[in-house]
């Protein structure tokens, strides 16, 4: 599991290493050969190389190479990052909230059909 250097809040320093799962959304401050499996969030099958250089504001999730996200797995290298979101405020938490609001469509058997009586 990733280690936090303080109490697990926004602004804490998060240390990530190969083989660990990321425990919060965080912005990288250092990275040494870091690659992360983000398939949980993006569907991308290959690990994503991470770097410290900034990306454009408003970049899509899949292009945020300076961020690590809760629930993703470190496949190579390591780094340090400052926590930007925890719990329900993470990208994974937002997806969970969207899924919880989704209602499945009715099945053909559950739809009551009008019965005609003669």
DSSP file (Angstrom, degrees, kcal/mol; ACC not computed):
  #  RESIDUE AA STRUCTURE BP1 BP2  ACC     N-H-->O    O-->H-N    N-H-->O    O-->H-N    TCO  KAPPA ALPHA  PHI   PSI    X-CA   Y-CA   Z-CA
    1    1 A X              0   0    0      0, 0.0    21,-0.1     0, 0.0    19,-0.1   0.000 360.0 360.0 360.0 145.0    0.0    0.0    0.0
    2    2 A X        -     0   0    0     19,-1.3     2,-0.4     1,-0.1    14,-0.2  -0.325 360.0-129.3 -64.3 151.1    1.2    3.5   -0.7
    3    3 A X  E     -A   15   0A   0     12,-1.6    12,-3.0     2,-0.0     2,-0.4  -0.853  12.0-152.6-109.2 140.8    2.5    5.4    2.4
    4    4 A X  E     -A   14   0A   0     -2,-0.4    10,-0.2    10,-0.2     8,-0.0  -0.874  10.6-146.9-106.8 143.5    1.4    8.8    3.5
    5    5 A X  S    S+     0   0    0      8,-2.4     2,-0.2    -2,-0.4     9,-0.1   0.512  83.6  20.9 -88.9  -4.5    3.8   11.0    5.5
    6    6 A X  S    S-     0   0    0      7,-0.3    -2,-0.2     3,-0.1     5,-0.0  -0.420 114.8 -51.3-135.3-143.9    1.0   12.6    7.4
    7    7 A X  S    S-     0   0    0     -2,-0.2    -2,-0.0     1,-0.1    -3,-0.0   0.312  77.9 -93.8 -88.7   9.1   -2.6   11.8    8.3
    8    8 A X  S    S+     0   0    0      1,-0.3     2,-0.3     5,-0.1    -1,-0.1   0.885  81.0 125.4  87.4  39.2   -4.1   11.1    4.9
    9    9 A X  S >  S-     0   0    0      1,-0.1     3,-2.3    77,-0.0    -1,-0.3  -0.786  71.2 -69.0-125.1 168.2   -5.5   14.5    3.9
   10   10 A X  T 3  S+     0   0    0     -2,-0.3    74,-0.2     1,-0.3     3,-0.1  -0.337 122.3  31.4 -54.2 134.0   -5.2   16.8    1.0
   11   11 A X  T 3  S+     0   0    0     72,-2.6    -1,-0.3     1,-0.4    73,-0.1   0.227  88.9 129.8  96.8 -13.6   -1.7   18.3    1.0
   12   12 A X    <   -     0   0    0     -3,-2.3    71,-2.8    70,-0.1     2,-0.5  -0.312  64.5-110.3 -69.1 157.4   -0.1   15.1    2.5
   13   13 A X  E     - B   0  82A   0     69,-0.2    -8,-2.4    -3,-0.1     2,-0.5  -0.812  31.6-159.8 -91.0 126.8    3.0   13.6    0.8
   14   14 A X  E     -AB   4  81A   0     67,-3.9    67,-2.5    -2,-0.5     2,-0.5  -0.926   3.0-155.6-110.6 128.3    2.2   10.3   -0.8
   15   15 A X  E     -AB   3  80A   0    -12,-3.0   -12,-1.6    -2,-0.5     2,-0.4  -0.916  13.6-170.0-105.2 124.0    5.1    7.8   -1.6
   16   16 A X  E     + B   0  79A   0     63,-2.7    63,-2.4    -2,-0.5     2,-0.3  -0.923   6.2 177.7-118.2 141.7    4.3    5.3   -4.4
   17   17 A X  E >   - B   0  78A   0     -2,-0.4     3,-2.0    61,-0.2    57,-0.3  -0.943  41.2 -73.8-138.9 158.5    6.4    2.3   -5.4
   18   18 A X  T 3  S+     0   0    0     59,-1.2    57,-0.2    -2,-0.3     3,-0.1  -0.197 116.9  23.0 -50.7 135.3    6.3   -0.5   -7.9
   19   19 A X  T 3  S+     0   0    0     55,-2.7    -1,-0.3     1,-0.3     2,-0.2   0.373  99.8 113.2  88.4  -4.1    3.7   -3.2   -6.9
   20   20 A X    <   -     0   0    0     -3,-2.0    54,-3.0    54,-0.2     2,-0.4  -0.663  64.5-125.5-102.3 156.7    1.6   -0.8   -4.8
   21   21 A X  B     -C   73   0A   0     -2,-0.2   -19,-1.3    52,-0.2     2,-0.3  -0.831  30.8-116.0 -96.9 137.8   -1.9    0.5   -5.3
   22   22 A X        -     0   0    0     50,-3.1    49,-2.9    -2,-0.4    50,-0.1  -0.568  22.5-162.2 -75.7 133.1   -2.3    4.3   -5.2
   23   23 A X        +     0   0    0     -2,-0.3    64,-0.3    47,-0.2     2,-0.3   0.486  65.8  13.0 -99.2  -4.6   -4.5    5.3   -2.2
   24   24 A X  S    S-     0   0    0     62,-0.1     2,-0.3    45,-0.1    62,-0.2  -0.981  84.3 -90.4-160.0 160.7   -5.5    8.9   -3.2
   25   25 A X  E     +D   85   0A   0     60,-1.7    59,-2.7    -2,-0.3    60,-1.6  -0.653  58.0 168.2 -74.2 137.0   -5.4   11.3   -6.2
   26   26 A X  E     -DE  83  68A   0     42,-2.7    42,-2.6    -2,-0.3     2,-0.5  -0.998  37.8-123.1-155.1 150.9   -2.1   13.2   -6.1
   27   27 A X  E     -DE  82  67A   0     55,-2.5    55,-2.8    -2,-0.3    40,-0.2  -0.845  38.9-116.9 -97.1 128.5    0.1   15.5   -8.2
   28   28 A X  E     +D   81   0A   0     38,-3.3    53,-0.3    -2,-0.5     3,-0.1  -0.371  33.6 173.1 -67.9 137.6    3.7   14.2   -8.7
   29   29 A X  E    S+     0   0A   0     51,-2.9     2,-0.3     1,-0.4    52,-0.2   0.515  77.6  12.4-113.4 -18.8    6.6   16.2   -7.3
   30   30 A X  E     +D   80   0A   0     50,-1.8    50,-1.9    21,-0.1    -1,-0.4  -0.971  63.9 179.8-154.1 147.6    9.2   13.5   -8.2
   31   31 A X  E     -D   79   0A   0     -2,-0.3     2,-0.5    48,-0.2    48,-0.2  -0.968  11.4-166.6-151.4 132.2    9.2   10.4  -10.4
   32   32 A X  E    S-D   78   0A   0     46,-2.9    46,-1.3    -2,-0.3    19,-0.1  -0.888  82.1 -37.1-121.7  98.0   11.8    7.8  -11.2
   33   33 A X  E    S+     0   0A   0     -2,-0.5     2,-0.3    44,-0.2    46,-0.1   0.830  89.5 178.8  59.6  34.0   10.8    5.6  -14.1
   34   34 A X  E     +     0   0A   0     16,-0.3    16,-2.9    44,-0.2     2,-0.3  -0.519  13.3 170.2 -79.8 130.4    7.2    5.7  -12.9
   35   35 A X  E     -DF  76  49A   0     41,-2.2    40,-2.2    -2,-0.3    41,-1.6  -0.996  11.4-163.9-136.4 141.3    4.5    3.9  -14.8
   36   36 A X  E     -DF  74  48A   0     12,-2.3    12,-3.2    -2,-0.3     2,-0.9  -0.970  22.6-128.5-130.6 139.1    0.9    3.3  -13.6
   37   37 A X  E     +D   73   0A   0     36,-3.3    36,-1.4    -2,-0.4     3,-0.3  -0.784  32.6 169.1 -84.7 107.0   -1.9    0.9  -14.8
   38   38 A X    >>> +     0   0    0     -2,-0.9     4,-2.8     8,-0.4     3,-1.7   0.137  37.5 117.4-104.5  17.6   -4.8    3.3  -15.2
   39   39 A X  H 3>5 +     0   0    0      1,-0.3     4,-1.0     2,-0.2    -1,-0.2   0.798  67.7  66.5 -58.6 -28.8   -7.1    0.8  -17.0
   40   40 A X  H 345S+     0   0    0     -3,-0.3    -1,-0.3     1,-0.2    -2,-0.1   0.839 117.0  24.2 -58.1 -34.8   -9.5    1.1  -14.1
   41   41 A X  H <45S+     0   0    0     -3,-1.7    -2,-0.2     3,-0.1    -1,-0.2   0.803 137.9  23.1-100.6 -37.9  -10.2    4.7  -15.0
   42   42 A X  H  <5S-     0   0    0     -4,-2.8    -3,-0.2     2,-0.2    -2,-0.1   0.650  87.6-126.3-109.9 -18.7   -9.4    5.0  -18.7
   43   43 A X     << +     0   0    0     -4,-1.0     2,-0.2    -5,-0.5    -4,-0.2   0.394  58.2 148.1  82.4  -3.7   -9.7    1.5  -20.2
   44   44 A X        -     0   0    0     -6,-0.3    -1,-0.3     1,-0.1    -2,-0.2  -0.487  38.7-155.4 -66.8 127.5   -6.1    1.9  -21.6
   45   45 A X  S    S+     0   0    0     -2,-0.2     2,-0.3    -3,-0.1    -1,-0.1   0.763  70.1  70.5 -80.5 -24.8   -4.5   -1.5  -21.6
   46   46 A X  S    S-     0   0    0      1,-0.1    -8,-0.4    -8,-0.1   -10,-0.1  -0.691  92.8-101.8 -94.6 145.5   -0.8   -0.4  -21.4
   47   47 A X        -     0   0    0     -2,-0.3     2,-0.5   -10,-0.1   -10,-0.2  -0.308  37.4-124.5 -59.6 148.6    0.7    1.2  -18.3
   48   48 A X  E     -F   36   0A   0    -12,-3.2   -12,-2.3    -4,-0.1     2,-0.2  -0.854  15.4-128.9-101.7 126.1    1.1    5.0  -18.5
   49   49 A X  E     -F   35   0A   0     -2,-0.5     2,-0.3   -14,-0.2   -14,-0.3  -0.543  26.8-150.1 -71.1 136.3    4.5    6.7  -18.1
   50   50 A X        +     0   0    0    -16,-2.9   -16,-0.3    -2,-0.2     2,-0.3  -0.809  17.8 175.8-111.2 150.9    4.3    9.4  -15.5
   51   51 A X        -     0   0    0     14,-2.1   -23,-0.2    -2,-0.3   -21,-0.1  -0.926  36.2-125.9-147.0 168.7    6.4   12.6  -15.3
   52   52 A X  S    S+     0   0    0     -2,-0.3    14,-0.1   -21,-0.2    -1,-0.1   0.721  73.7 107.3 -92.1 -24.6    6.7   15.8  -13.2
   53   53 A X  S    S-     0   0    0      1,-0.1    -2,-0.2    12,-0.1   -25,-0.1  -0.223  78.0-103.2 -57.8 145.6    6.5   18.3  -16.1
   54   54 A X        -     0   0    0     11,-0.1     2,-0.3     1,-0.1    -1,-0.1  -0.247  29.9-149.1 -72.5 158.2    3.2   20.2  -16.2
   55   55 A X        -     0   0    0      1,-0.1     3,-0.1     4,-0.0     9,-0.1  -0.773  36.9 -73.8-118.4 166.9    0.4   19.5  -18.7
   56   56 A X    >   -     0   0    0     -2,-0.3     3,-1.5     1,-0.1    -1,-0.1  -0.274  55.6 -99.8 -61.8 143.3   -2.2   21.9  -20.1
   57   57 A X  T 3  S+     0   0    0      1,-0.3    -1,-0.1    -3,-0.0    -3,-0.0  -0.398 109.5  21.7 -61.5 138.8   -5.0   23.0  -17.8
   58   58 A X  T 3  S+     0   0    0      1,-0.2    -1,-0.3    -3,-0.1     3,-0.1   0.631  85.2 164.8  77.4  14.5   -8.2   21.1  -18.4
   59   59 A X    <   -     0   0    0     -3,-1.5    -1,-0.2     1,-0.1     5,-0.1  -0.333  45.6 -98.0 -62.2 144.5   -6.3   18.1  -20.0
   60   60 A X    >   -     0   0    0      1,-0.1     3,-1.8     3,-0.1     4,-0.3  -0.224  36.5-105.0 -59.9 156.1   -8.4   14.9  -20.3
   61   61 A X  G >  S+     0   0    0      1,-0.3     3,-1.5     2,-0.2     6,-0.1   0.871 119.9  55.7 -50.5 -45.3   -7.9   12.3  -17.5
   62   62 A X  G 3  S+     0   0    0      1,-0.3    -1,-0.3   -21,-0.1    -2,-0.1   0.674 107.6  50.5 -66.6 -16.6   -5.9   10.0  -19.8
   63   63 A X  G <  S+     0   0    0     -3,-1.8     2,-1.8     1,-0.1    -1,-0.3   0.336  76.1 107.1-103.8   6.4   -3.5   12.8  -20.6
   64   64 A X    X   +     0   0    0     -3,-1.5     3,-1.6    -4,-0.3    -1,-0.1  -0.549  36.8 164.7 -86.4  76.3   -2.7   13.9  -17.0
   65   65 A X  T 3   +     0   0    0     -2,-1.8   -14,-2.1     1,-0.3    -1,-0.2   0.589  69.5  61.0 -71.1 -10.3    0.8   12.5  -16.9
   66   66 A X  T 3  S+     0   0    0    -16,-0.2   -38,-3.3    -3,-0.1     2,-0.3   0.389  96.8  74.8 -95.9   3.0    1.7   14.5  -13.8
   67   67 A X  E <   -E   27   0A   0     -3,-1.6     2,-0.4   -40,-0.2   -40,-0.2  -0.862  58.8-158.6-117.2 148.9   -1.1   12.8  -11.7
   68   68 A X  E     -E   26   0A   0    -42,-2.6   -42,-2.7    -2,-0.3     2,-0.4  -0.947  22.6-143.5-117.4 148.7   -1.6    9.5  -10.0
   69   69 A X    >   -     0   0    0     -2,-0.4     3,-1.9   -44,-0.2   -47,-0.3  -0.886  19.8 -97.3-122.8 144.4   -5.1    8.3   -9.2
   70   70 A X  T 3  S+     0   0    0     -2,-0.4   -47,-0.2     1,-0.2    22,-0.2  -0.219 107.4  21.3 -52.6 136.2   -6.7    6.4   -6.4
   71   71 A X  T 3  S+     0   0    0    -49,-2.9    -1,-0.2     1,-0.3     2,-0.1   0.239  94.7 118.5  89.1 -13.5   -7.2    2.7   -7.1
   72   72 A X    <   -     0   0    0     -3,-1.9   -50,-3.1   -50,-0.1     2,-0.4  -0.441  60.1-124.6 -84.2 163.1   -4.6    2.5   -9.9
   73   73 A X  E     -CD  21  37A   0    -36,-1.4   -36,-3.3   -52,-0.2     2,-0.6  -0.898   9.5-129.2-114.8 136.0   -1.5    0.3   -9.6
   74   74 A X  E     + D   0  36A   0    -54,-3.0   -55,-2.7    -2,-0.4   -38,-0.3  -0.715  27.2 176.8 -79.9 119.4    2.2    1.3   -9.9
   75   75 A X  E     +     0   0A   0    -40,-2.2     2,-0.3    -2,-0.6   -39,-0.2   0.675  63.5  12.0 -98.4 -21.0    3.7   -1.1  -12.4
   76   76 A X  E    S- D   0  35A   0    -41,-1.6   -41,-2.2   -58,-0.0    -1,-0.3  -0.988 106.4  -7.4-156.6 144.8    7.2    0.3  -12.6
   77   77 A X  E     -     0   0A   0     -2,-0.3   -59,-1.2   -43,-0.2     2,-0.3  -0.234  66.8-110.8  74.6-156.6    9.4    2.8  -10.7
   78   78 A X  E     +BD  17  32A   0    -46,-1.3   -46,-2.9   -61,-0.2     2,-0.3  -0.963  29.7 166.9-165.5 175.8    8.4    5.1   -7.9
   79   79 A X  E     -BD  16  31A   0    -63,-2.4   -63,-2.7    -2,-0.3     2,-0.4  -0.988  30.5-103.4-179.2-178.4    7.8    8.6   -6.9
   80   80 A X  E     +BD  15  30A   0    -50,-1.9   -51,-2.9    -2,-0.3   -50,-1.8  -0.967  33.5 177.5-128.1 145.0    6.4   11.2   -4.5
   81   81 A X  E     -BD  14  28A   0    -67,-2.5   -67,-3.9    -2,-0.4     2,-0.5  -0.987  30.4-118.9-148.1 153.7    3.2   13.2   -4.9
   82   82 A X  E     -BD  13  27A   0    -55,-2.8   -55,-2.5    -2,-0.3   -69,-0.2  -0.848  39.9-114.6 -95.7 126.3    1.1   15.7   -3.0
   83   83 A X  E     + D   0  26A   0    -71,-2.8   -72,-2.6    -2,-0.5   -57,-0.3  -0.383  36.8 172.4 -63.9 128.9   -2.5   14.5   -2.3
   84   84 A X  E     +     0   0A   0    -59,-2.7     2,-0.3     1,-0.4   -58,-0.2   0.609  66.0   9.8-109.7 -21.3   -5.1   16.5   -4.1
   85   85 A X  E     - D   0  25A   0    -60,-1.6   -60,-1.7   -76,-0.1    -1,-0.4  -0.980  58.5-171.6-159.3 147.0   -8.2   14.4   -3.3
   86   86 A X    >   -     0   0    0     -2,-0.3     3,-1.9   -62,-0.2     4,-0.1  -0.907  55.3  -9.7-133.6 162.8   -9.3   11.5   -1.1
   87   87 A X  G >  S-     0   0    0    -64,-0.3     3,-1.6    -2,-0.3     6,-0.4  -0.185 129.5  -0.8  56.4-132.1  -12.4    9.3   -0.7
   88   88 A X  G 3  S+     0   0    0      1,-0.3    -1,-0.3     5,-0.1     9,-0.2   0.634 126.9  67.0 -68.2 -14.7  -15.4   10.3   -2.7
   89   89 A X  G <  S+     0   0    0     -3,-1.9    -1,-0.3     4,-0.1    -2,-0.2   0.535  83.3  94.8 -84.5  -6.3  -13.6   13.4   -4.1
   90   90 A X  S <> S-     0   0    0     -3,-1.6     4,-2.2    -4,-0.1     5,-0.2  -0.287  92.3-106.2 -78.1 168.7  -11.2   11.2   -6.2
   91   91 A X  H  > S+     0   0    0      1,-0.2     4,-2.0     2,-0.2     5,-0.1   0.910 124.8  49.7 -59.4 -42.3  -11.7   10.3   -9.8
   92   92 A X  H  > S+     0   0    0      1,-0.2     4,-2.3     2,-0.2    -1,-0.2   0.889 109.0  52.3 -64.0 -39.6  -12.6    6.8   -8.7
   93   93 A X  H  > S+     0   0    0     -6,-0.4     4,-2.0     2,-0.2    -1,-0.2   0.870 107.7  51.7 -63.5 -37.6  -15.1    8.2   -6.1
   94   94 A X  H  X S+     0   0    0     -4,-2.2     4,-2.1     2,-0.2    -1,-0.2   0.896 109.8  49.2 -66.2 -39.8  -16.8   10.3   -8.8
   95   95 A X  H  X S+     0   0    0     -4,-2.0     4,-2.5     2,-0.2    -2,-0.2   0.918 109.6  52.0 -63.8 -43.0  -17.2    7.2  -11.0
   96   96 A X  H  X S+     0   0    0     -4,-2.3     4,-2.1     1,-0.2    -2,-0.2   0.891 108.8  50.7 -60.2 -40.3  -18.6    5.3   -8.1
   97   97 A X  H  X S+     0   0    0     -4,-2.0     4,-1.1     2,-0.2    -1,-0.2   0.915 110.3  49.1 -64.9 -42.5  -21.1    8.1   -7.5
   98   98 A X  H  X S+     0   0    0     -4,-2.1     4,-0.9     1,-0.2     3,-0.4   0.912 111.6  49.2 -62.6 -42.5  -22.2    8.1  -11.1
   99   99 A X  H >< S+     0   0    0     -4,-2.5     3,-0.6     1,-0.2    -1,-0.2   0.879 106.2  56.4 -65.6 -37.6  -22.7    4.3  -11.1
  100  100 A X  H 3< S+     0   0    0     -4,-2.1    -1,-0.2     1,-0.2    -2,-0.2   0.782 107.7  49.1 -66.7 -25.4  -24.7    4.4   -7.9
  101  101 A X  H 3< S+     0   0    0     -4,-1.1    -1,-0.2    -3,-0.4    -2,-0.2   0.667  88.3 103.9 -85.8 -17.5  -27.2    6.8   -9.6
  102  102 A X    <<  -     0   0    0     -4,-0.9     2,-0.5    -3,-0.6    -3,-0.0  -0.422  57.5-155.9 -69.4 136.6  -27.6    4.7  -12.7
  103  103 A X        -     0   0    0     -2,-0.1     2,-0.1     3,-0.0     3,-0.1  -0.949  17.8-122.9-112.9 131.1  -30.8    2.7  -12.9
  104  104 A X        -     0   0    0     -2,-0.5     3,-0.1     1,-0.1     2,-0.0  -0.413  33.2-105.5 -70.3 148.8  -30.9   -0.4  -15.1
  105  105 A X        -     0   0    0      1,-0.1    -1,-0.1    -2,-0.1     2,-0.1  -0.365  44.3 -92.3 -69.7 155.1  -33.6   -0.4  -17.8
  106  106 A X        -     0   0    0      1,-0.1     2,-0.2    -3,-0.1    -1,-0.1  -0.384  39.5-125.1 -67.0 145.1  -36.6   -2.6  -17.2
  107  107 A X    >>  -     0   0    0      1,-0.1     4,-1.0    -3,-0.1     3,-0.7  -0.512  24.6-108.6 -83.7 159.3  -36.4   -6.1  -18.6
  108  108 A X  T 34 S+     0   0    0      1,-0.2     3,-0.4     2,-0.2    -1,-0.1   0.854 120.1  51.7 -56.4 -34.9  -39.1   -7.4  -21.0
  109  109 A X  T 34 S+     0   0    0      1,-0.2    -1,-0.2     3,-0.1    -3,-0.0   0.781 106.8  52.8 -74.6 -25.2  -40.4   -9.7  -18.2
  110  110 A X  T <4 S+     0   0    0     -3,-0.7     2,-0.6     2,-0.1    -1,-0.2   0.631  88.0  92.5 -85.8 -12.1  -40.7   -6.9  -15.7
  111  111 A X  S  < S-     0   0    0     -4,-1.0     2,-0.4    -3,-0.4     0, 0.0  -0.716  79.1-131.0 -84.0 122.9  -42.7   -4.6  -17.9
  112  112 A X        -     0   0    0     -2,-0.6     2,-0.3     1,-0.0    -2,-0.1  -0.598  21.2-151.8 -75.1 125.2  -46.4   -5.2  -17.3
  113  113 A X        -     0   0    0     -2,-0.4     2,-0.1     1,-0.1    -1,-0.0  -0.762  25.0-101.8 -97.2 145.3  -48.2   -5.7  -20.6
  114  114 A X        -     0   0    0     -2,-0.3     2,-0.6     1,-0.1    -1,-0.1  -0.412  33.7-147.0 -64.7 136.0  -51.9   -4.7  -21.0
  115  115 A X        -     0   0    0     -2,-0.1     2,-0.4    -3,-0.0    -1,-0.1  -0.915   7.0-145.7-107.6 124.1  -54.2   -7.8  -20.8
  116  116 A X        -     0   0    0     -2,-0.6     2,-0.4     2,-0.0    -2,-0.0  -0.746  10.5-157.2 -91.6 136.2  -57.3   -7.6  -22.9
  117  117 A X              0   0    0     -2,-0.4    -2,-0.0     1,-0.1     0, 0.0  -0.912 360.0 360.0-111.9 136.3  -60.4   -9.3  -21.5
  118  118 A X              0   0    0     -2,-0.4    -1,-0.1     0, 0.0    -2,-0.0   0.438 360.0 360.0-101.2 360.0  -63.1  -10.4  -23.7
